[in-house]
Amino acid sequence: MSSAGRRPSHHQVPFDTTNDAARFLAGLLLLGGLALRPAPASAQARVATGAGPGVPFGPWRLPDSLFHAPFTATVLALRPGDAIARLDAARRAHIQVFIILERSRRNHQRADKSFDLVAWKREIVAFRGVDFSSYVADGTVLGHILIDEPHDPTNWNGAPVPYAIIDSAAAFSKSLWPTLPVGVTSPPTFLAQAPLPSIDWSFAQYRPNKGEINAWLAMQRSAAERSGLALVLSINVLDANGHDAPLAASELQRIGVAMSAEPGLCALTMWKYDDRRPEYFERADVQRAVAAIAAVASTGSARSCRRR
């Protein structure tokens, strides 16, 4: 995934009111024989120090107009001028969020495409005056996404971002916001290979070409436990097997239900709500799959996104 892109529009999908969404979800659960535990009344139900009811679940870049059931989480790309307004909107809607503070990978790449820590810090320091502490304390903000896929050499001139640089970025974020958990969109199988004392959570994204889901989950779980990192999981729904092919609704439900039942999970996301292609989440079969995943996620008890 990339942190580049336009801010989502407020395009409406058929979940157009909280009550309608709740009735739709309840009906699906009754038809499917699934028991739904009541969702937490607010993000404050998840205290910053540990577990809480329900695994936060939702797609990246969810527009504010869709801050309601069945979604309980998203990833927001903020700007200094809109950060508080957007976080306040999430707080009012009881949506929990990961935040992105840098604009685009292009802005912190050198001419040869390698990672430029100085340029990255320049972007992050623009938010120095934003106080995230109350949003962290009440559970609205789950964590700060520092760098997009530092493990992928194709992003960074043929080599992953060095571990020491990743940890330096994490330490810099914590120097500005000491209570804010931090992580990168890299799996624990990569992050567990080196000590990263300033990193709190790992991020493992699945698509079917990565192998059988339960074996893949076991591998990620084991690596997260070895490293002491919290675990965020994600499903690539718009580019499931390459070639820009979306994930079938039946596969989304199968994979998402397995992931949302994963013990020790911090959050479950989907890549992504695309305002240029909103039709994926408008499809009735996808909405049924999302409702089934949300039902399982609501019965779980999420772990904190802080290092264990």
WOTA-V290231 format. One record per residue. N is the residue number from 0. PHI is phi in whole degrees, -180 to 180 (NA if undefined). BURIAL is b if it has 16 or more other ideal C-beta (glycine too) atoms within 10 Angstrom, else e. D_LAST is the distance of its C-alpha to the last C-alpha in Angstrom with 1 decimal. Layout:
BEGIN
n = <N;N>
phi = <PHI;PHI>
burial = <BURIAL;BURIAL>
d_last = <D_LAST;D_LAST>
END
This chain:
BEGIN
n = <0;1;2;3;4;5;6;7;8;9;10;11;12;13;14;15;16;17;18;19;20;21;22;23;24;25;26;27;28;29;30;31;32;33;34;35;36;37;38;39;40;41;42;43;44;45;46;47;48;49;50;51;52;53;54;55;56;57;58;59;60;61;62;63;64;65;66;67;68;69;70;71;72;73;74;75;76;77;78;79;80;81;82;83;84;85;86;87;88;89;90;91;92;93;94;95;96;97;98;99;100;101;102;103;104;105;106;107;108;109;110;111;112;113;114;115;116;117;118;119;120;121;122;123;124;125;126;127;128;129;130;131;132;133;134;135;136;137;138;139;140;141;142;143;144;145;146;147;148;149;150;151;152;153;154;155;156;157;158;159;160;161;162;163;164;165;166;167;168;169;170;171;172;173;174;175;176;177;178;179;180;181;182;183;184;185;186;187;188;189;190;191;192;193;194;195;196;197;198;199;200;201;202;203;204;205;206;207;208;209;210;211;212;213;214;215;216;217;218;219;220;221;222;223;224;225;226;227;228;229;230;231;232;233;234;235;236;237;238;239;240;241;242;243;244;245;246;247;248;249;250;251;252;253;254;255;256;257;258;259;260;261;262;263;264;265;266;267;268;269;270;271;272;273;274;275;276;277;278;279;280;281;282;283;284;285;286;287;288;289;290;291;292;293;294;295;296;297;298;299;300;301;302;303;304;305;306;307>
phi = <NA;-133;-85;-77;128;-80;-66;-60;-80;-99;-66;-90;-104;-61;-74;-96;-145;-62;-65;-61;-64;-64;-65;-62;-65;-62;-63;-62;-69;-65;-65;-89;72;-96;-93;-105;-78;-56;-69;-60;-65;-163;-62;-64;-64;-95;-72;-67;-89;-177;-70;-155;-72;83;-86;-57;-146;167;-83;-58;58;-65;-67;-56;-67;-110;-77;-165;-55;-86;-87;-129;-156;-162;-118;-112;-91;-98;-124;-54;-78;-118;-58;-67;-61;-73;-69;-63;-64;-64;-61;-62;-90;61;-101;-96;-136;-95;-116;-113;-112;-95;-82;-165;-54;-60;-79;-131;-114;-73;-59;-89;79;-74;-73;-114;-64;-63;-66;-63;-61;-61;-70;-67;-67;-62;-97;-52;-81;-91;-96;-90;-61;-70;-72;-70;-62;-93;89;-65;-98;-87;178;-105;-83;-82;-137;-86;51;-65;-79;-89;-64;-69;-85;-136;58;87;-143;-61;-64;-58;-58;-62;-71;-59;-68;-64;-63;-63;-64;-65;-59;-71;-69;-90;-135;-61;-91;-86;-63;-131;-165;-128;-85;-130;-75;-62;-63;-87;-71;-74;-83;-151;-69;-133;-64;-94;-87;-101;-136;-110;-142;-116;-105;-113;-138;-57;-72;-89;112;-64;-63;-70;-66;-63;-62;-62;-66;-67;-61;-62;-66;-64;-66;-63;-86;79;-87;-66;-123;-107;-112;-148;-119;-84;-92;-95;-136;-65;-135;82;62;62;-98;-73;-76;-63;-60;-63;-70;-57;-65;-61;-69;-65;-65;-62;-68;-68;-91;-66;-68;80;-74;-88;-166;-128;-121;-132;-100;-156;-80;-111;-66;-84;-134;-71;-64;-59;-79;-86;-66;-62;-69;-69;-62;-65;-64;-61;-63;-66;-64;-60;-63;-69;-60;-68;-90;-84;-128;-69;-81;-62;-86;-88;-53;-79>
burial = <b;e;b;e;b;e;e;b;e;e;e;e;b;e;b;e;e;e;e;e;b;b;e;b;b;e;e;b;b;e;e;e;e;b;e;b;e;e;b;b;e;b;b;e;e;b;e;b;e;e;e;b;b;b;b;b;b;b;b;b;b;b;b;b;e;b;b;b;b;b;b;b;b;b;b;b;b;b;e;e;e;e;b;e;e;b;b;e;b;b;b;e;b;b;b;b;b;b;b;b;b;b;b;e;b;e;e;b;b;e;e;e;e;b;b;b;b;e;e;b;b;e;e;b;e;e;b;e;e;b;e;b;e;e;b;b;e;b;b;b;b;b;b;b;b;b;b;b;b;b;b;e;e;e;b;b;e;e;e;b;b;e;b;e;b;b;b;e;b;b;e;b;b;b;e;b;b;e;e;b;b;b;b;b;b;b;b;b;b;b;b;b;e;e;e;b;e;b;b;b;b;b;b;b;b;b;b;b;e;e;e;e;b;e;e;b;b;e;b;b;b;e;b;b;e;e;b;b;b;b;b;b;b;b;b;b;b;b;e;b;e;e;e;e;e;b;b;e;b;e;b;b;b;b;b;b;b;b;b;b;b;b;e;e;b;b;b;b;b;b;b;b;b;b;e;e;e;b;e;b;b;e;e;e;e;b;b;b;b;b;b;b;b;b;b;b;b;b;b;b;e;b;b;b;b;b;b;e>
d_last = <25.8;27.1;26.8;30.6;32.9;34.6;33.3;33.6;36.8;37.0;38.5;38.5;37.8;39.3;36.3;38.3;37.5;34.7;37.2;38.5;35.0;34.2;37.5;37.1;33.7;34.9;38.0;36.1;33.9;37.0;38.7;35.9;35.3;31.7;30.5;28.8;26.7;27.4;25.2;23.4;26.0;24.0;20.9;20.6;19.9;16.3;15.1;12.9;10.7;9.7;11.6;15.2;18.3;18.9;17.1;18.3;20.9;23.6;25.2;24.7;27.4;28.5;31.6;31.6;34.4;32.1;29.4;29.9;29.5;28.6;26.1;23.3;21.5;22.7;22.2;24.6;26.2;27.3;30.1;30.5;33.4;31.9;28.2;28.7;31.2;29.0;26.0;28.3;29.6;26.2;25.6;29.0;28.5;25.0;23.6;20.1;19.9;18.4;20.7;22.6;24.5;26.4;29.5;29.9;29.1;32.7;32.3;30.0;31.7;34.3;37.7;36.6;33.6;31.0;28.2;29.3;26.6;29.3;30.4;26.9;26.4;29.8;28.8;25.5;27.4;29.8;27.2;26.9;28.9;26.7;24.6;21.6;20.1;21.7;20.7;17.0;17.5;19.4;17.1;19.8;18.0;14.7;14.5;16.8;17.9;19.0;21.0;22.5;22.1;22.0;21.9;25.3;28.2;30.7;29.3;29.5;32.8;31.9;28.8;25.1;23.9;23.0;19.4;20.3;21.7;18.7;16.6;19.6;19.7;16.1;17.0;20.2;18.8;16.7;19.9;21.6;19.0;16.4;14.7;14.6;11.5;12.9;13.3;16.3;18.0;17.4;16.1;13.3;16.4;17.5;14.4;13.4;16.8;16.1;13.8;12.7;11.1;12.0;10.7;7.8;9.0;11.6;14.8;17.0;20.6;23.0;26.7;28.9;30.0;26.6;27.4;27.1;24.3;22.9;22.9;21.3;18.5;17.9;17.8;15.2;13.0;13.5;12.9;9.5;8.5;10.3;8.9;5.1;6.0;6.5;10.1;13.3;16.5;20.0;23.6;26.4;29.1;31.8;31.8;30.9;32.7;34.0;37.4;36.2;36.4;34.4;32.6;34.8;33.9;33.9;31.3;29.2;29.2;28.5;25.6;24.2;24.4;22.7;19.8;19.5;19.3;16.3;13.7;10.2;11.9;11.3;15.0;18.1;20.6;24.0;25.8;27.8;30.3;33.1;35.9;38.3;37.6;36.7;38.7;35.8;34.1;37.6;38.5;38.9;37.3;34.2;34.0;34.3;31.5;29.3;30.2;29.3;25.8;25.4;26.5;23.9;21.1;22.4;22.1;18.3;15.5;13.0;9.3;8.3;8.5;6.2;3.8;0.0>
END
